[in-house]
Amino acid sequence: MNIGKLNTRVEVKRLTKTADTYGGFTSTQATASTIWAYKKDSKGDFKTENGKRSRYDEIELIIRKKTANGILDTDLLKLVSEDGTYRINSKIDSVEKYYSKIVATKIK
């Protein structure tokens, strides 16, 4: 893959706990890192759950393998050019020699 195809900016969001002034904790999403990726729209499905019809968009992101090692399975991905966040479904490290593929579904 040509490095010039990595043209989509992605923010990796991680759930963090911050101490509040009352002795408890508040969970927030903090940006763990910002990476470059090649985005490919994979599929979009309509599903009915509990009487509500929802759309599920799935994308594939190709990123560098060393960058993928710093991404956890529980992280959320936010494309800078789009609204909404994506939840990671799978991470495959053997796409090409130096690249990994992440499959993610958009959270509604």
Long-range contacts (C-beta under 8 A, 24 or more apart in sequence): 1-38, 1-62, 1-96, 1-99, 5-38, 5-62, 6-36, 6-37, 6-38, 6-62, 6-63, 6-64, 7-36, 7-38, 8-36, 8-37, 8-38, 8-39, 8-61, 8-79, 8-80, 8-81, 9-34, 9-35, 9-36, 9-79, 9-80, 9-81, 10-34, 10-35, 10-36, 10-37, 10-61, 10-63, 10-77, 10-78, 10-79, 10-80, 11-77, 11-78, 11-79, 11-80, 12-70, 12-71, 12-75, 12-76, 12-77, 13-75, 13-76, 13-77, 13-78, 13-85, 14-72, 14-74, 14-75, 14-76, 15-74, 15-76, 29-76, 32-70, 32-75, 33-67, 33-70, 33-71, 34-80, 35-63, 35-67, 35-71, 36-63, 37-61, 37-62, 37-63, 37-102, 38-62, 38-63, 39-79, 42-103, 54-108, 55-108, 56-105, 56-106, 56-108, 57-105, 57-106, 58-89, 58-103, 58-104, 58-105, 58-106, 59-86, 59-103, 59-104, 59-106, 60-101, 60-102, 60-103, 61-101, 61-102, 61-103, 61-104, 62-95, 62-99, 62-100, 62-101, 63-99, 63-100, 63-102, 64-98, 64-99, 64-100, 65-93, 65-98, 65-99, 65-100, 66-98, 67-100, 68-93, 68-100, 68-102, 71-102, 76-107, 77-102, 77-104, 84-108
